[in-house]
Amino acid sequence: MAIEVVNLQRRFSVDTIAVTLKLARTLILKLSSPLFSAAVCFAVALTAAAQSQEPQKPETSGGAQHHREAPAPTNLKVLPKNTTGEQVHEIMHGWEAQLGAECTTCHTVDPTRKMPNGRPALNFADDSKPEKKTARLMYRMMEDINKNYVSKVEDHDKDHDKGHEKEEAGVTCGTCHRGHVHPPTFVAPKEDHDHDHPAPKS
């Protein structure tokens, strides 16, 4: 009985191998046929055509996207007339941080134009917002303080500055605003005044 089972298994294996070889030969013949070759070439051509029609995405270094180049300013009244769009962009970002403000604090929205992200564009040249007029007034005040007052203050602490990098004197928006559109009132800590004053010399 065991011998018959072994013989059946061998016969089954031989038949399986024969069928597999026959299928392989048929497949090879089909793959090598002119019709199959033409179909493969047609499929490759279609794939190449589809890829060539896809819009190419701009490559960015390091995968980071840079902001669009800032347009040239058209309505400068306190900044130098030769200030570039990129320089204005940097100045505005600095003021935003020092005032805790946003672009829309001073600039009006232009509903007729859209930015690349789909949001309404801003009309930077428009002067209708009172906050923009205030910003220009405060900028002139800051320039006046730095030019006509701070620049004339003598340095009475020269010994302290030895060996230390001297900080550039001058006030900025952040000197008073400290990150707030409306600068908070400064209240001196009580402990600063809880001490005895020396008696005046007679």
C-alpha positions, 0 to 999 in steps of 0.5 A: 500500500505504501509503495502504491502511494509513493508511485502515485505521488511521483506520477502526480509530481511528473504530471505537474512538472509537465503542465508547468513546462507547457504553460511556461512555453506558451507564455514565452511564445506569447511574450515573444509574439509581434502583437505582444511587443507592439502592445508593450511599445504602445503602453510605454508610449502612452505612459511617457506622453501622460508624464510629459503633460503633467505640470512640473513642480518647482524644485526648492532647496532643502524642501523649503518654500521661499516667500514670493519676491516682494513687489516694489513699494509705490507709496513710501512717505517716511521710509527712504524712496529707494527702499526695496520691496524686500527691505520693506517686507523685513521692516514690516515684519520687525514692526509686527513683532515689536507691536504685536500687530498684523498686516491688517492692523494698518493695511486695507484688504483688497477683495478684488485680488487674491493671494496664491493661498486664496486669501484676499490680497492687501492694498499696501498703497492705500492710506485710508486706515487711521492706524497707518497714519498713526504708524507714520507719525510714530515712526517720525517721532522715533527718528526724531528721538534718535537723531536729535536726542539719543545721539547727543547723550554722552556715554558716562559709563565708559569703564563699564563698556571696556571689554564689552561690545557696545550696543547701538544706542537708539529707541525702536517701536519695541522700546515702549510697545513691548509687543503691544499695539497700545503700550502698557503703563509701566509700574515700578516694583515697590521694592525699588523704592523701599530703601533709605535715601542718604541725608543731604550734605549740609 
